[in-house]
Amino acid sequence: MVTPSIDWEQQANQERLEGNYTKAATLYERAIETQPEQMSLYWHLGMVFLLQGQEEEAHSTWLMGMAEGSEEEIDLWTSELVQLLETEAIRLEAETNESAVWLIRQHIREIAPTDIHNLLNLMQLGIADDTLSAEDLQNWEIIELLQTQPPGSINSDLLLQVLQTLLNFAPLHPSSIAFAHACLPHLDRISGFRDVLLETAMTLTYSYKQPEPAISLAKLALEGNPQYPGEILGNLASFYDYAHHYSLAIETAKQCYERMDTLPDKVFGTYLLIKTYMSRGGYWNEAVTALEQQEQFLLELIQQPPLILDPVRARRLLTSTFFYPYLRDAPEKNRKIQNAIAELCQSYLQKDSQERVNKYSQYFQQRRIGGKAKEKRLKIGYISHCFRTHSVGWLARWLFQYHDRNKFDIYGYFINYQPLGNSLQDWYVSQMTRAYQVGSNSIEIAEQIARDEIDILIELDSLTLDSTFTVMALKPAPIQVTWLGWDAVGLPAIDYYIADPYVLPEQAQNYYQEKIWRLPQTYIAVDGFEVGVPTLRRDRLEIPTDAVVYFSGQTAYKRHPHTVSLQMKILKAVPNSYFLIKTRADEEAVKTFFTQLADEEGVESDRLRFLPTDSSEEIHRANLSIADVVLDTYPYNGATTTLETLWMGVPLVTRVGEQFSARNSYTMMINAGVTEGIAWTDQEYVEWGIRLGSDRQLREEISWRLLRSRQNAPLWNAKQFTREMENAYQQMWQRYLDATP
């Protein structure tokens, strides 16, 4: 008695599902003997051969099944075969059998080379095992297929997923950008498309330092989402600014501002205007006007805050107060606004993650009540995007070098980690007990910090990065501290702000949200700086050998016109003097800005020299030796630039103010043992500038003392500074343990 073919097929299917391919093949062959006209048996048998690695047998079997068919029948059978292989690929994918899935999908591509969904799945597989190449995309002609397929014919979820995976995998490759453009007709109405493009654009700009492809993606996001232009235009303006396309940055910022309707959005729109004006240089009056408008918006917002605000807008509110200390030295007024906005921002962010915030708080209490030993090695977490070649990176490294690993475990959270490599970043990684490359997702970062049971979390970014202060607002560590990167944030979730006896006046606690923790001597110390070979020479700059050379090398943000006018008064009063000006901004705008102010003070413009930025920090420091006197900025002093100036033994003139940013150079000079050049009024600033320019013997004496200070001054004793920071950490922890929950 012959067993019906259906029995052979059922048994074969069962064996195939169990992975017994040899047995399944035998059973499919028996089924074909009884029902040779059933085409699906040939498709199954060939597939089983394929899964055994017998690719030639698989093709022969499929061809044998189709041998007698008409053209229409062959088309139908091919479609059935592809569907069968697709079903099997999905099944094996669920079993995480990637190699078998790859094999099947490659054969689907051979059979149906224009099956766009199969090609998209192949892309996913290739990215997952790091084998996808630009040649694959070219050979598969997938971009051309996307361009010819009608909108609505492609699974948008799959396409968006593949796009995101590809942009994460190779964001800088031209093929990735071309693929994103080809996706536009199919994803233009999907908000996730905009989010993927903007997220990648921000990564390209801030992690890879590649704003040009970011601009391309932002333009594409704008094209695909014309009904939601505000956020995209805001980011696009920032990308233009980063790429030094200053005119386009200002124009785009204006477009963004004009599209803003709500009060929080208007606040952010004015911030973009201020930022793009100040980045370009020479647009100070426009920046001041925008700041005054923003201040009115902020005061209205403080009086009548919205009940609910999404996290993106909440973060932007706090970022928007960034430029106040650059434009005016009014800390009590500025911080009153900033503290109120910071408290609002934190309330919105915590409401959005209330369950998470409550969990952290409860866990802190359990840890404290649980009686963990007071005599324990503290877990210190540092979070920043500056653990790399950056001003903060150059200064903070000494703390990490001298940390006592017997008393402290050091955790580093590297926001926007630079995957292309950075020698200083690599050094920081090597100094950590554990180092995390955390991207910019604040929720994920906060969760990791909580899992690590960090005792004290120190942030070094302040308002320079919203991801960082968002983490701090969620309070993932029981003690949180701001140090070094900028002025205090103002968030109630941050407990302490590191200062010293000089960088903040005595009454500062009256207008700071955080508790000011004053170290005994200085809030920053370094052992020194690497110095290269200078590239500047007086003869090449057409400056006489016996001339007095003044120097200023600050960003456009710090070029307050009033201070520049004071500098021109100094220049006018010192015969045979020249002013070297180095800044990273719009060259023509900066020249116009300085030349106009020189003309107003009666200073010949040919006494000004405009310098490009140097190719490295080491060369920048070496080139400071060309200067006789460095003229500091106000109301925002130099910080790293001041330290470098003092290290190179160059006299400095600084104007001391009331706010943190107007007292940086003051505390550094005091801690280097030099008081000559410290001015408390505009008149003193001019007088010191003239005196130091006119008195060569005094300059030489100051230079000699600065060079000798390297041996004994607190500013150059990073090991002692580290011990003082560590003592502060231990005292903070003891206070926390002793406090009533």
C-alpha positions in Angstrom: 0.0 0.0 0.0 1.4 3.4 -1.0 1.4 6.2 1.6 -0.4 9.3 0.3 1.9 12.1 -0.7 0.4 14.5 1.8 1.8 12.3 4.6 5.3 12.6 3.1 4.9 16.3 2.8 3.7 16.7 6.4 6.5 14.6 7.7 9.0 16.5 5.6 7.7 19.8 6.9 8.0 18.6 10.4 11.6 17.4 10.0 12.5 20.8 8.3 11.1 22.8 11.2 13.2 20.7 13.5 16.3 21.3 11.5 16.6 17.7 10.2 17.3 18.8 6.7 18.7 15.5 5.3 15.7 13.6 6.5 13.4 16.3 5.2 15.0 16.2 1.8 14.4 12.4 1.5 10.8 12.9 2.5 10.2 15.7 0.0 11.7 13.5 -2.7 9.2 10.7 -1.9 6.4 13.3 -2.0 7.5 14.4 -5.4 7.4 10.8 -6.6 3.8 10.5 -5.7 2.7 14.1 -6.8 5.2 15.4 -9.3 2.7 18.1 -10.5 2.7 19.8 -7.0 5.2 22.6 -7.6 5.5 23.6 -3.9 7.3 20.3 -3.2 10.1 21.4 -5.5 10.4 24.7 -3.8 10.6 23.1 -0.4 13.1 20.4 -1.5 15.3 23.1 -3.1 15.1 25.2 0.1 16.2 22.2 2.2 19.2 21.7 -0.1 20.0 25.4 0.3 19.9 25.2 4.1 22.3 22.3 3.9 24.7 24.4 1.8 23.9 22.5 -1.4 23.3 25.6 -3.5 23.7 23.9 -6.9 21.3 21.2 -6.0 18.8 23.8 -4.8 18.9 25.7 -8.1 18.7 22.5 -10.1 15.6 21.4 -8.1 13.9 24.7 -8.7 14.7 24.7 -12.4 13.5 21.2 -12.7 10.1 22.2 -11.2 9.8 25.1 -13.7 11.1 23.2 -16.7 7.8 22.5 -18.4 6.0 25.7 -17.5 4.8 28.5 -19.7 6.1 32.1 -19.3 3.0 33.0 -17.2 3.3 29.9 -15.1 7.0 30.5 -14.5 6.3 34.0 -13.3 3.6 32.6 -10.9 5.9 29.9 -9.6 8.8 32.3 -9.1 6.5 34.5 -7.0 5.5 31.4 -5.0 9.1 30.4 -4.5 10.1 33.9 -3.3 7.2 33.9 -0.9 8.2 30.5 0.5 11.8 31.7 1.0 10.6 34.9 2.6 8.4 33.0 5.0 11.3 30.7 5.9 13.7 33.7 6.4 11.2 35.3 8.8 10.9 32.0 10.7 14.7 31.6 11.0 15.2 35.2 11.9 12.9 34.6 14.9 15.3 31.8 15.9 18.2 34.2 15.5 19.8 32.0 12.8 21.4 34.9 11.0 23.7 32.9 8.7 20.7 30.9 7.3 18.6 34.1 6.9 21.5 35.8 5.0 21.8 32.8 2.7 18.1 32.7 1.9 17.8 36.4 1.3 20.8 36.4 -1.0 19.1 33.7 -3.1 15.8 35.7 -3.1 17.9 38.6 -4.5 19.2 36.4 -7.3 15.7 35.2 -8.1 13.9 38.6 -7.6 16.6 41.3 -7.7 14.1 44.2 -7.5 12.3 42.9 -4.4 12.9 46.1 -2.3 11.8 44.6 1.0 14.2 41.7 0.7 17.0 44.2 -0.1 16.1 46.3 2.9 16.3 43.2 5.1 19.7 42.3 3.5 20.9 45.7 4.5 19.9 45.1 8.1 21.7 41.8 8.1 24.8 43.3 6.5 25.0 46.1 9.1 24.4 43.7 12.0 27.4 41.6 11.1 29.5 44.6 9.9 29.7 43.3 6.3 27.6 45.8 4.4 29.7 47.9 1.9 29.0 50.8 -0.4 29.6 48.3 -3.3 26.7 46.2 -2.0 24.3 49.2 -2.2 25.6 50.0 -5.6 25.3 46.5 -7.0 21.9 46.0 -5.5 20.8 49.3 -7.0 18.7 49.9 -4.0 18.8 53.7 -4.1 17.6 53.6 -7.7 14.8 51.3 -6.7 13.7 53.6 -3.9 13.7 56.5 -6.4 11.5 54.6 -8.9 9.0 52.9 -6.4 5.7 54.8 -6.0 5.1 56.3 -2.6 3.1 54.0 -0.4 4.4 50.8 -1.9 7.2 50.3 0.7 6.8 49.2 4.3 7.5 52.6 6.0 8.3 51.0 9.4 11.0 48.7 7.8 12.4 51.5 5.7 12.7 53.9 8.7 14.3 51.2 10.7 16.9 50.5 8.0 17.6 54.2 7.6 18.2 54.6 11.3 20.4 51.5 11.4 22.4 52.7 8.3 22.9 56.2 9.6 24.2 54.8 12.9 26.4 52.3 11.1 28.0 54.7 8.6 26.8 58.3 9.1 29.6 59.9 7.2 29.5 57.7 4.0 28.0 59.5 1.0 25.9 56.4 0.2 24.2 56.8 3.6 23.3 60.4 2.8 22.1 59.4 -0.7 20.0 56.6 0.8 18.4 59.1 3.2 17.5 61.4 0.3 16.0 58.5 -1.6 13.8 57.7 1.4 12.1 61.1 1.4 9.1 60.3 -0.9 8.3 57.3 1.2 8.8 58.8 4.7 8.0 62.5 4.2 4.8 62.4 6.3 6.3 60.3 9.1 7.6 62.3 12.1 10.1 59.6 13.0 11.9 60.4 9.7 12.6 63.9 10.9 13.7 62.6 14.3 16.2 60.1 12.8 17.7 62.7 10.5 18.1 65.3 13.2 19.5 62.9 15.7 22.1 61.8 13.1 22.8 65.4 12.1 23.5 66.3 15.7 25.9 63.3 16.1 27.7 64.3 12.9 28.1 67.8 14.1 29.0 67.4 17.8 30.6 63.9 17.9 32.2 63.7 14.5 32.8 67.4 14.0 31.3 67.1 10.5 28.6 69.8 10.1 28.4 69.8 6.3 26.7 66.4 6.0 24.6 67.4 9.0 23.4 70.4 7.2 22.4 68.2 4.2 20.3 66.0 6.5 18.7 68.9 8.3 17.7 70.4 5.0 16.2 67.0 4.0 14.3 66.9 7.4 12.9 70.4 6.6 11.9 69.3 3.1 10.1 66.2 4.6 8.4 68.1 7.4 7.4 71.6 6.2 4.6 71.7 8.7 7.0 71.5 11.7 9.8 73.9 10.8 10.8 75.4 14.1 12.9 72.6 15.6 14.5 71.8 12.3 15.4 75.4 11.5 16.8 75.9 15.0 19.1 72.9 14.5 20.0 74.0 11.0 21.0 77.4 12.3 23.3 75.8 14.8 24.9 73.5 12.2 25.5 76.5 9.9 27.0 78.3 12.9 29.3 75.4 13.7 30.4 75.2 10.1 31.2 79.0 10.1 28.5 79.8 7.5 27.6 82.8 9.6 25.3 84.6 7.2 23.3 81.5 6.6 23.2 80.9 10.4 21.8 84.3 11.1 19.3 84.1 8.2 18.1 80.7 9.4 17.8 81.8 13.0 15.6 84.7 11.9 13.4 82.3 10.0 13.2 80.1 13.0 12.3 83.0 15.3 9.5 84.2 12.9 7.9 80.7 13.0 7.7 80.6 16.8 4.3 81.0 18.4 4.4 80.0 22.0 6.4 81.9 24.7 8.9 79.0 25.4 9.6 78.8 21.7 10.1 82.6 21.4 12.6 82.4 24.2 14.5 79.8 22.3 14.2 81.7 19.0 15.8 84.8 20.6 18.6 82.5 22.0 19.4 81.4 18.4 19.5 85.0 17.3 21.9 86.0 20.1 24.1 83.0 19.4 24.4 83.5 15.7 25.0 87.2 16.1 27.7 86.7 18.6 29.4 83.8 16.8 29.8 85.9 13.7 31.4 88.8 15.5 30.7 92.5 15.0 26.9 92.1 15.6 27.0 93.2 19.3 24.1 95.7 19.1 21.9 93.2 17.4 22.7 90.6 20.1 21.9 93.1 22.9 18.6 93.9 21.3 17.7 90.2 21.1 18.8 89.7 24.7 16.5 92.5 25.9 13.6 90.9 24.1 14.4 87.5 25.5 14.6 88.9 29.0 11.0 90.2 28.6 9.9 86.8 27.4 11.6 85.0 30.3 10.0 87.3 32.9 6.6 86.7 31.4 7.2 83.0 31.5 8.3 83.1 35.1 5.1 84.9 36.0 2.8 82.6 34.0 4.6 79.3 33.3 2.8 76.7 31.2 1.3 73.8 33.2 3.0 71.2 31.0 6.1 71.5 28.8 7.7 68.7 26.8 11.3 67.8 27.7 12.8 69.3 24.5 11.3 72.8 25.2 12.1 72.5 28.9 15.8 72.0 28.1 15.8 74.8 25.6 14.4 77.2 28.2 17.5 76.7 30.4 20.0 76.7 27.6 18.5 80.1 26.5 20.0 81.9 29.4 23.6 81.1 28.3 24.7 84.4 27.0 23.8 86.7 29.9 27.3 86.8 31.5 28.8 87.6 28.1 26.7 90.7 27.7 26.6 92.1 31.2 28.2 91.8 34.6 25.0 91.7 36.7 25.1 88.4 38.5 22.3 89.1 41.0 19.9 90.1 38.2 21.1 87.4 35.8 21.0 84.6 38.3 17.6 85.5 39.6 16.3 84.8 36.1 18.4 81.8 35.6 17.6 80.2 38.9 13.9 80.6 38.3 14.1 79.2 34.8 16.3 76.3 36.1 13.7 75.4 38.7 10.9 75.5 36.1 13.0 73.4 33.7 13.7 70.8 36.5 10.0 70.6 37.4 9.0 69.8 33.8 11.8 67.3 33.3 11.0 65.5 36.6 7.3 65.4 35.9 8.1 63.7 32.6 10.1 61.1 34.4 8.4 61.1 37.8 8.5 57.4 38.4 12.2 57.3 37.6 13.0 60.3 39.9 11.0 58.7 42.7 12.9 55.4 42.3 16.2 57.2 42.6 15.2 59.0 45.7 13.9 55.9 47.4 17.0 54.0 46.6 19.2 56.7 48.1 17.3 56.4 51.3 17.6 52.7 51.3 21.4 53.0 50.8 21.7 55.5 53.6 19.4 53.7 56.1 21.0 50.3 55.1 24.0 51.3 57.1 26.6 51.3 54.4 30.0 51.9 56.0 31.1 55.4 56.3 34.7 54.3 55.8 34.3 53.1 52.2 35.8 53.9 48.9 33.6 56.5 47.3 32.3 56.2 43.8 32.8 59.5 42.1 31.2 60.0 38.7 32.2 62.6 36.2 29.9 63.5 33.3 30.9 65.8 30.4 31.2 66.1 26.6 34.7 67.7 27.2 36.8 64.7 28.1 38.8 65.3 24.8 40.7 68.1 23.1 38.8 70.9 24.6 39.6 73.7 27.1 37.9 71.9 29.9 39.7 68.7 28.8 43.1 70.3 29.1 42.4 71.7 32.5 40.5 68.8 34.2 43.1 66.1 33.3 45.3 66.8 36.3 42.6 66.0 38.8 42.2 62.5 37.1 46.0 62.0 37.1 46.4 62.6 40.8 43.1 61.0 42.1 43.8 58.5 44.9 42.5 55.2 43.6 42.7 53.7 47.1 40.0 56.0 48.3 37.9 56.7 45.2 36.5 54.7 42.2 36.3 57.0 39.2 33.5 56.6 36.7 33.4 58.6 33.5 30.3 59.3 31.4 31.5 60.5 28.0 28.7 62.4 26.3 28.9 62.6 22.5 32.0 60.4 22.6 34.1 61.0 19.5 34.4 57.6 17.6 37.0 58.9 15.2 39.6 58.9 18.0 41.1 61.7 20.1 44.3 61.2 22.0 43.2 63.2 25.0 39.9 61.4 25.0 41.7 58.1 25.0 43.8 59.2 27.9 40.7 60.1 29.9 39.3 56.6 29.2 42.4 55.0 30.6 42.1 57.0 33.8 38.6 55.8 34.7 37.7 52.8 36.8 34.9 52.5 34.3 34.3 54.6 31.2 31.0 54.8 29.3 30.5 56.1 25.8 27.0 57.3 26.5 25.9 59.3 23.4 23.4 62.0 24.4 20.3 60.1 25.7 19.8 61.7 29.1 17.4 59.0 30.4 19.8 56.2 29.5 22.8 58.0 31.1 20.8 58.7 34.3 19.8 55.0 34.5 23.5 53.9 34.1 24.6 56.3 36.8 21.9 55.0 39.2 22.9 51.4 38.4 26.5 52.2 39.1 25.5 53.5 42.6 27.5 56.7 42.1 27.9 58.5 45.5 28.9 61.9 44.1 28.3 63.0 40.5 30.2 66.0 39.1 29.2 67.7 35.9 31.7 69.8 33.9 29.3 71.2 31.2 26.8 73.4 33.0 24.7 75.2 30.3 27.0 74.3 27.4 25.1 71.0 26.8 21.5 70.2 27.6 22.0 66.5 27.8 24.2 67.0 30.9 22.0 69.3 32.9 19.0 67.1 32.0 20.8 64.1 33.7 21.5 66.3 36.7 17.8 67.4 36.9 16.8 63.8 37.2 19.0 63.5 40.3 20.5 60.0 39.7 23.1 60.4 42.4 22.6 61.5 46.1 25.2 64.3 45.9 25.6 66.4 42.7 28.2 69.0 42.0 29.1 71.5 39.3 32.7 72.2 38.6 34.9 74.0 36.1 32.9 74.0 32.8 30.9 77.3 33.2 29.0 79.1 35.9 26.5 77.3 38.1 23.4 75.8 36.4 20.9 76.9 39.0 19.1 73.5 39.3 17.8 72.6 42.7 18.9 69.0 42.1 22.6 70.2 42.1 23.9 70.5 45.7 27.2 72.2 45.4 29.1 74.6 43.2 32.9 74.5 43.4 34.6 77.9 43.8 37.4 79.5 45.8 37.9 82.6 47.9 38.4 84.9 44.9 36.3 83.7 41.9 33.1 84.6 43.6 32.5 87.6 46.0 31.5 86.9 49.6 27.9 87.9 49.0 27.5 85.5 46.1 25.6 82.9 48.1 22.7 85.3 48.3 21.9 84.7 44.7 23.1 81.2 44.0 20.7 78.3 44.2 23.6 75.8 44.8 25.6 75.8 48.0 29.0 77.4 47.1 31.8 75.1 48.2 35.0 77.2 48.4 38.2 75.3 48.2 41.0 76.9 50.3 43.1 78.4 47.5 41.9 77.9 43.9 39.1 76.1 42.1 41.5 75.0 39.4 45.2 74.1 39.2 47.4 72.5 36.5 50.9 71.3 36.5 51.5 73.0 33.2 50.9 72.8 29.5 52.6 71.3 26.5 54.2 73.9 24.3 55.1 73.5 20.6 57.3 75.5 18.2 56.1 79.1 17.5 54.9 80.0 14.0 54.5 83.8 14.6 57.4 86.2 14.0 57.4 90.0 14.2 59.2 90.4 10.9 56.5 88.4 9.1 53.8 90.5 10.6 55.7 93.7 9.7 56.1 94.7 13.4 59.3 96.4 14.4 61.6 94.6 16.8 61.3 97.4 19.4 57.5 97.7 19.2 55.2 96.9 22.1 52.9 94.0 21.2 49.5 93.6 22.8 47.6 90.4 22.2 44.0 89.1 22.6 43.0 85.6 21.6 39.4 85.1 22.7 36.2 83.9 21.0 33.8 86.3 19.3 31.4 85.8 22.3 33.8 87.7 24.6 34.4 90.7 22.4 32.4 93.3 24.3 32.7 96.6 22.4 33.1 98.7 25.6 36.2 96.6 26.5 37.6 96.8 23.0 37.2 100.6 23.2 39.3 100.5 26.4 41.9 98.4 24.6 42.0 101.0 21.8 42.6 103.7 24.4 45.6 101.7 25.7 46.9 101.3 22.2 46.6 105.0 21.4 48.5 106.0 24.6 51.5 103.7 24.0 53.6 104.8 21.0 55.0 102.2 18.6 52.4 99.6 19.9 50.5 97.0 17.9 47.5 94.8 18.7 47.4 91.1 17.6 43.8 89.9 17.5 43.0 86.2 17.1 39.5 84.9 17.1 37.4 82.2 15.5 34.6 84.1 13.7 33.7 85.8 10.5 37.1 87.4 9.6 35.6 90.4 7.7 33.0 91.0 10.4 35.7 91.0 13.1 37.9 93.3 11.1 35.1 95.7 10.6 34.2 95.6 14.3 37.7 96.4 15.5 38.5 98.9 12.8 35.4 101.0 13.5 36.2 101.0 17.3 39.8 101.9 16.5 38.7 104.8 14.3 36.4 106.1 17.1 39.4 106.2 19.4 41.8 107.7 16.9 43.9 104.5 16.4 45.3 103.8 13.0 43.9 100.5 11.6 47.4 99.5 10.4 48.4 98.9 14.0 45.9 96.0 14.1 46.9 92.5 13.1 44.3 89.8 12.6 45.5 86.3 13.1 44.0 83.0 12.1 43.6 80.2 14.6 46.6 78.0 15.2 46.7 74.4 14.0 47.1 73.0 17.6 46.9 74.1 21.2 50.7 73.5 21.6 51.5 76.0 18.8 48.9 78.5 20.1 50.7 78.5 23.5 54.1 78.9 21.8 52.9 81.8 19.8 52.0 83.7 23.0 55.7 84.4 23.4 55.3 87.1 20.7 53.2 89.2 23.1 54.5 91.7 25.6 51.1 92.1 27.2 47.9 90.2 26.9 44.7 92.2 27.3 41.9 90.2 28.9 38.2 90.4 28.0 35.4 91.6 30.2 32.7 90.9 31.4 33.7 87.4 30.4 37.4 86.8 31.2 39.6 84.2 29.8 40.0 81.0 31.7 42.1 78.4 29.8 43.6 81.3 27.8 44.5 83.1 31.1 46.2 80.0 32.5 48.2 79.6 29.3 49.2 83.2 29.3 50.5 83.0 32.9 52.3 79.7 32.2 54.1 81.3 29.3 55.2 84.2 31.6 53.3 86.9 29.8 51.9 89.9 31.8 48.2 90.1 31.8 45.7 93.0 32.3 42.3 91.9 33.5 39.2 93.8 34.6 37.6 92.2 37.7 33.8 92.2 38.0 31.2 90.7 40.2 30.2 87.5 38.3 32.1 84.2 38.1 33.1 84.8 34.5 34.5 88.3 35.3 36.7 87.0 38.1 38.5 84.0 36.5 41.7 85.8 35.6 41.7 87.5 39.0 41.8 84.3 41.0 44.3 82.8 38.6 46.7 85.7 38.9 46.3 85.8 42.7 47.1 82.1 42.8 50.1 82.6 40.6 51.5 85.3 42.9 50.9 88.3 40.6 48.8 91.3 41.3 50.2 93.8 38.8 47.5 94.0 36.0 44.5 93.4 38.2 42.1 96.2 37.6 38.9 96.9 39.5 37.6 99.7 37.3 37.7 100.6 33.6 40.1 103.4 34.4 42.5 101.0 36.2 42.3 98.6 33.2 43.5 101.4 30.9 46.1 102.5 33.4 47.6 99.0 33.8 47.5 98.5 30.1 49.5 101.7 29.5 51.9 101.1 32.4 52.8 97.5 31.4 53.1 98.6 27.7 55.4 101.5 28.7 57.5 99.9 31.4 59.7 97.1 30.0 61.5 96.5 33.3 58.2 95.9 35.0 57.1 93.4 32.3 60.4 91.5 32.7 60.0 91.4 36.5 56.4 90.0 36.2 57.5 87.5 33.6 60.4 86.4 35.8 58.1 86.0 38.8 55.5 84.1 36.7 58.1 81.6 35.5 59.4 81.1 39.1 55.9 80.6 40.3 55.8 77.3 38.5 57.8 75.9 41.4 55.6 76.9 44.3 52.3 78.7 43.4 49.0 77.0 44.1 47.9 77.5 40.5 50.6 75.1 39.4 50.2 72.5 42.1 47.6 70.1 40.7 48.5 67.4 43.2 47.7 69.6 46.2 44.5 70.8 44.4 43.4 67.2 43.9 43.9 66.5 47.6 41.7 69.6 48.4 39.0 68.4 45.9 39.1 64.9 47.5 38.8 66.4 51.0 35.7 68.3 49.7 34.2 65.1 48.4 34.7 63.3 51.7 33.2 66.2 53.7 30.2 66.3 51.3 29.7 62.6 51.8 30.0 62.9 55.6 27.5 65.7 55.6 25.1 63.6 53.6 25.4 60.7 55.9 24.9 62.9 59.0 21.9 64.8 57.6 18.4 63.8 58.6 16.7 62.0 55.7 
